[in-house]
Amino acid sequence: MKLKVAVYEDYEHLASLHSQSWKVFYKGILDSQYLESDVSADMRALWQTRLINPPFNQRVLMLEEGGLLCGFICAFGNHDFEKGTIIDALHVDSNYLRRGIGIELISQIAHWAEKYFPNQGVYLNVVKSNHRAIKFCEKLGGQLIQERLWQAPRETQVPELVYGWKSIQELLKYSHQKNNTLISID
């Protein structure tokens, strides 16, 4: 597998995986018509916008194998004064689950955050009914720090949990303990 920093030309691949992930994990949570008809267009617009002129504090990493996108992560450094860097998106293709891809992506983004936004925490938001994501956060030592409502598409309010790590080093410690994949970096 190869790790790379996403560029504008990658937006369709990111949008496709992001849409597929939402269709699987948000079925029964978000409006079914939205998931069937609008989510793909929304994700294409999102990733075009994010990659056309990315802000200095944004990092999008992709893991590929044989030209196929296996997973990606997007983070914004120094996003919140109290919580620090946000992991805004982490998605792994369902064909590549349980291979350490999520942990590798978390580890890589944590190294980036440590370099450019040191002495901060890290956090991410998880839909409360996404038990797989909750288990993943807890496996990496994430602490539940807040419960709130997400203003999802089509004015749907969805319960979500905020998991955090007080420091980037804390996240790195857990991700290194759990990671055993071999990734080449482009």
FENWOUR-V417502 format. One record per pair of residues at least 4 apart in sequence whose ideal C-beta (glycine too) atoms are under 6 Angstrom apart, sorted by the first residue. I is the first residue (numbers start at 1). J is the second residue. Records with the same first field share a line. If there is no record, write none. Layout:
I: J  J
This chain:
1: 63  65  183
2: 64  184  186
3: 63  183  185
4: 62  186
6: 10  60  62
8: 51  52
10: 14
11: 15  47  48  51
13: 69
14: 18  47  72
15: 43  44  47
17: 69  91  93
18: 43  91
19: 39  40  43
21: 25  91
22: 26  39
23: 35
25: 130
26: 30
29: 158
30: 34  35  152  156
31: 154
33: 37
34: 38  153  154
35: 39
38: 42
47: 51
48: 52
54: 58
57: 76  77  78
58: 76
59: 75  112
60: 74
61: 73  108
62: 69  72
63: 70  71  101
64: 69
65: 70
70: 93  96  101
71: 92  101  105
73: 90  105  109
74: 88  89
75: 85  87  109
76: 86  88
77: 85  113  116  117
78: 117
79: 86
83: 121  123  164
84: 120  121  122
85: 113  117  120  122
86: 123
87: 124
92: 96  97  101  102
96: 101
100: 104  179  181
103: 175  178  179
104: 179  181  183
106: 175
107: 175  179
110: 168  171  172
113: 117  168
114: 118  168
121: 164  165  166
122: 165  168  171
123: 162  164
124: 163
125: 160  162
126: 130  133  134  161
127: 158  160
128: 159  160  161
137: 142  163
140: 174  175
141: 174
142: 163
143: 164
144: 161  163
145: 162  164
146: 162
147: 161
149: 157
150: 158  160
152: 156  158
165: 170  171
166: 170
175: 179
